[in-house]
Amino acid sequence: MLGKLIKNEFKANIHTIGMIYVVAAAAVALMLLSYLVDVTWISAVSTIVLIATGILAVVMTFVSVVTNFKKTLYGSQGYLSFTLPVTSGQLLAAKTITSFCWMLLSYVVAIGIFVGVYLYATAMIGEDVKMALKMMAAMFEGLPDGTTVKTVIALLALVIFVRIVVLIAQLYFAITLANTRTLQKLGGFATVVIFFAVFIVMQVIGVVLAQYVPFSIVVTGDGIFYSTVSTMANPVGLSFGLAGTIFNVFAAAGLFWATAKIMNTKVNIK
């Protein structure tokens, strides 16, 4: 049943979020056309549209995740969603998985657009694109071997994945708690307050852990090491704090658990 829920979630979102990527594809086509015909105004317009699309992809995906969750569970479609023969945990899991995929895609598209615009601008002003690529890869030149580079990329991906999951957990918890009978009368204000309260508390705990539980993976030109030295006091190499990441994983799990519990008994559907 979870698979069907995920499939339906993707179908429901593709009409709104999918349009962003249609616009992105059109902007890329326009940029390629301007490169071929060498028309300055087309080049300028396509560049602006493409940059705006990259930013819009992230913003619109974020907004869509929030509105879809609220509308389908606590809005006009709420009664239908909660009468389905599934648990609140399954509903939450389906929405989390689809939201994660869309948000990750928006980040990938945005990064790809910005890199593409940079390379395009480099080519338009007559500089060597190969040299530009070498400059972009310079951050990895200090690393000792290919295995280390792959490890760094994997760690960066892991950090991004965890942050997306944590953001979704914070959003869903805030929206759900704001739709309980006591807080629902405050409307969207309650959601904003709860979200930022949870966000700030988790950020503070993360900073404290980084300072007092400084267990991290540090990447330097000599390789990859485990460190128990505070990166704030001794910033050496590229550091990935393990204590903060582990805390975020458990905190996100706790927020999802609390959200599912509140969905079962406390929410007030409009």
C-alpha positions as CSV (number, residue, x, y, z in Angstrom):
1,M,0.0,0.0,0.0
2,L,2.9,2.3,0.7
3,G,4.0,1.9,-2.9
4,K,0.6,3.0,-4.1
5,L,0.6,6.0,-1.8
6,I,4.1,7.1,-3.1
7,K,2.9,6.6,-6.7
8,N,-0.2,8.8,-6.1
9,E,1.9,11.5,-4.4
10,F,4.2,11.7,-7.4
11,K,1.2,12.0,-9.7
12,A,-0.4,14.7,-7.6
13,N,2.8,16.8,-7.5
14,I,4.1,16.4,-11.0
15,H,1.6,18.8,-12.5
16,T,2.8,21.7,-10.3
17,I,6.4,20.9,-9.6
18,G,7.0,19.4,-13.0
19,M,6.2,22.7,-14.7
20,I,9.3,24.2,-13.1
21,Y,11.5,21.8,-15.0
22,V,9.7,22.4,-18.2
23,V,10.5,26.1,-17.8
24,A,14.1,25.1,-17.0
25,A,14.4,23.0,-20.2
26,A,13.0,25.8,-22.3
27,A,15.5,28.3,-20.7
28,V,18.4,25.9,-21.5
29,A,17.1,25.5,-25.1
30,L,17.0,29.3,-25.4
31,M,20.5,29.6,-24.0
32,L,21.8,27.1,-26.5
33,L,20.1,28.9,-29.3
34,S,21.6,32.2,-28.2
35,Y,25.0,30.6,-28.2
36,L,24.5,29.3,-31.8
37,V,23.1,32.5,-33.3
38,D,25.3,34.8,-31.2
39,V,22.5,37.4,-30.4
40,T,23.4,39.4,-27.3
41,W,19.9,40.2,-26.1
42,I,18.8,36.6,-26.4
43,S,21.8,35.5,-24.4
44,A,21.1,38.0,-21.7
45,V,17.4,37.1,-21.4
46,S,18.1,33.4,-21.4
47,T,20.8,33.7,-18.7
48,I,18.4,35.7,-16.5
49,V,15.6,33.3,-17.0
50,L,17.8,30.3,-16.3
51,I,19.2,31.8,-13.1
52,A,15.7,32.7,-11.9
53,T,14.5,29.2,-12.7
54,G,17.3,27.7,-10.6
55,I,16.2,29.7,-7.6
56,L,12.5,29.2,-8.4
57,A,13.0,25.4,-8.5
58,V,14.1,25.3,-4.9
59,V,11.6,27.9,-3.6
60,M,8.6,26.5,-5.5
61,T,9.4,22.9,-4.4
62,F,9.6,24.0,-0.8
63,V,6.3,25.8,-1.1
64,S,4.7,22.8,-2.8
65,V,5.9,20.4,-0.1
66,V,4.3,22.6,2.6
67,T,1.0,23.3,0.8
68,N,0.5,19.7,-0.4
69,F,1.1,18.3,3.1
70,K,-1.3,20.8,4.7
71,K,-4.0,20.6,2.0
72,T,-4.1,16.8,1.7
73,L,-4.1,16.1,5.4
74,Y,-5.6,19.0,7.2
75,G,-7.4,20.9,4.5
76,S,-10.2,20.0,2.1
77,Q,-8.8,16.6,1.3
78,G,-8.0,15.7,4.9
79,Y,-11.1,13.5,5.5
80,L,-10.4,11.5,2.4
81,S,-6.8,10.9,3.3
82,F,-7.5,9.8,6.8
83,T,-10.3,7.4,5.7
84,L,-7.8,5.4,3.5
85,P,-7.0,1.9,4.9
86,V,-3.5,3.0,5.9
87,T,-1.8,4.1,9.1
88,S,-0.7,7.7,9.8
89,G,2.9,6.4,9.6
90,Q,2.3,5.2,6.1
91,L,0.8,8.5,5.0
92,L,3.7,10.4,6.6
93,A,6.3,8.0,5.0
94,A,4.8,8.4,1.5
95,K,4.8,12.2,1.8
96,T,8.3,12.3,3.2
97,I,9.8,10.1,0.5
98,T,8.2,12.0,-2.3
99,S,9.1,15.4,-0.8
100,F,12.7,14.3,-0.3
101,C,12.9,13.2,-3.9
102,W,11.5,16.5,-5.2
103,M,13.6,18.7,-2.9
104,L,16.8,16.7,-3.8
105,L,15.9,17.1,-7.5
106,S,15.4,20.8,-7.1
107,Y,18.9,21.2,-5.4
108,V,20.5,19.1,-8.2
109,V,18.8,21.2,-10.9
110,A,19.7,24.5,-9.2
111,I,23.4,23.5,-8.8
112,G,23.5,22.2,-12.4
113,I,22.0,25.5,-13.7
114,F,24.4,27.7,-11.8
115,V,27.4,25.6,-13.0
116,G,26.0,25.7,-16.6
117,V,25.6,29.5,-16.5
118,Y,29.1,29.9,-15.2
119,L,30.5,27.8,-18.0
120,Y,28.3,29.5,-20.5
121,A,29.4,33.0,-19.3
122,T,33.0,31.8,-19.5
123,A,32.6,30.7,-23.1
124,M,30.8,33.9,-24.1
125,I,33.6,36.1,-22.8
126,G,36.1,34.1,-24.7
127,E,37.9,32.3,-21.9
128,D,38.8,28.6,-22.1
129,V,36.0,26.4,-20.8
130,K,38.6,23.7,-20.0
131,M,40.5,26.1,-17.8
132,A,37.2,27.0,-16.0
133,L,36.6,23.3,-15.3
134,K,40.1,22.9,-14.0
135,M,39.5,25.9,-11.6
136,M,36.2,24.3,-10.4
137,A,38.1,21.1,-9.8
138,A,40.9,22.9,-7.9
139,M,39.2,22.3,-4.6
140,F,40.0,18.6,-5.0
141,E,43.6,19.0,-6.0
142,G,44.9,19.0,-2.5
143,L,43.3,15.6,-1.9
144,P,45.8,12.6,-2.0
145,D,43.9,10.2,-4.3
146,G,40.7,9.3,-6.1
147,T,39.3,7.3,-3.2
148,T,39.5,10.4,-1.0
149,V,37.7,12.5,-3.5
150,K,34.9,9.9,-3.7
151,T,34.7,9.8,0.1
152,V,34.4,13.6,0.2
153,I,31.7,13.6,-2.4
154,A,29.9,10.8,-0.5
155,L,30.1,12.8,2.8
156,L,28.8,15.9,1.2
157,A,25.9,14.0,-0.3
158,L,25.2,12.5,3.1
159,V,25.2,15.9,4.8
160,I,22.8,17.2,2.1
161,F,20.5,14.2,2.5
162,V,20.3,14.5,6.3
163,R,19.6,18.2,6.1
164,I,16.7,17.7,3.6
165,V,15.2,15.0,5.8
166,V,15.6,17.2,8.9
167,L,14.0,20.1,7.1
168,I,11.0,17.9,6.1
169,A,10.7,16.6,9.6
170,Q,10.7,20.1,11.1
171,L,8.1,21.3,8.5
172,Y,5.7,18.4,9.0
173,F,5.9,18.5,12.8
174,A,5.2,22.3,12.8
175,I,2.3,22.0,10.4
176,T,0.8,19.1,12.3
177,L,1.2,20.6,15.7
178,A,-0.3,23.9,14.4
179,N,-3.4,22.0,13.3
180,T,-4.3,20.7,16.7
181,R,-7.5,22.1,18.2
182,T,-5.7,24.4,20.6
183,L,-3.4,26.0,18.0
184,Q,-5.4,25.9,14.8
185,K,-7.2,29.2,15.6
186,L,-3.8,30.9,15.2
187,G,-3.6,29.8,11.5
188,G,-0.3,29.9,9.7
189,F,1.3,32.0,12.4
190,A,1.5,29.0,14.7
191,T,3.2,26.9,12.0
192,V,5.9,29.6,11.5
193,V,6.5,30.0,15.2
194,I,6.7,26.3,15.9
195,F,9.0,25.7,12.9
196,F,11.5,28.4,13.8
197,A,11.4,27.4,17.5
198,V,12.3,23.8,16.6
199,F,14.9,25.0,14.0
200,I,16.6,27.3,16.4
201,V,16.7,24.8,19.3
202,M,18.2,22.1,17.0
203,Q,20.8,24.6,15.6
204,V,21.8,25.6,19.2
205,I,22.2,22.0,20.2
206,G,24.2,21.3,17.0
207,V,26.6,24.2,17.9
208,V,27.0,23.0,21.4
209,L,27.7,19.4,20.3
210,A,30.3,20.7,17.8
211,Q,32.0,22.5,20.6
212,Y,31.8,20.0,23.5
213,V,31.6,16.7,21.5
214,P,34.1,17.5,18.7
215,F,34.1,14.1,17.1
216,S,34.4,14.6,13.4
217,I,35.9,13.3,10.1
218,V,38.6,15.7,8.8
219,V,39.8,15.6,5.2
220,T,43.2,17.1,4.5
221,G,45.9,16.8,1.9
222,D,47.3,13.8,3.8
223,G,44.1,11.8,3.9
224,I,41.1,11.2,6.0
225,F,41.3,11.3,9.8
226,Y,39.0,11.1,12.8
227,S,39.4,14.1,15.1
228,T,38.4,14.9,18.6
229,V,39.5,18.5,18.4
230,S,37.0,21.3,18.2
231,T,36.9,22.5,14.6
232,M,35.9,26.0,15.9
233,A,39.2,26.2,17.8
234,N,41.4,24.4,15.3
235,P,39.9,24.6,11.8
236,V,42.1,22.2,9.8
237,G,41.0,20.7,6.5
238,L,37.4,20.0,5.6
239,S,35.5,18.8,8.6
240,F,32.3,16.8,8.9
241,G,30.9,16.8,12.4
242,L,29.6,13.4,13.4
243,A,28.0,14.4,16.7
244,G,25.8,17.0,15.1
245,T,24.8,14.7,12.2
246,I,24.0,11.8,14.5
247,F,21.9,14.2,16.6
248,N,20.0,15.5,13.6
249,V,19.2,11.9,12.5
250,F,17.8,11.0,15.9
251,A,16.0,14.4,16.2
252,A,14.4,13.9,12.8
253,A,13.3,10.4,13.8
254,G,11.8,11.9,16.9
255,L,10.0,14.6,15.1
256,F,8.5,12.1,12.6
257,W,7.4,9.8,15.5
258,A,5.8,12.8,17.3
259,T,4.1,13.9,14.0
260,A,2.6,10.4,13.5
261,K,1.3,10.3,17.1
262,I,-0.3,13.7,16.8
263,M,-1.9,12.8,13.5
264,N,-3.5,9.8,15.1
265,T,-5.3,11.6,18.0
266,K,-4.8,15.4,18.1
267,V,-5.3,17.0,14.7
268,N,-8.4,18.9,13.8
269,I,-9.3,18.6,10.2
270,K,-11.0,21.5,8.5
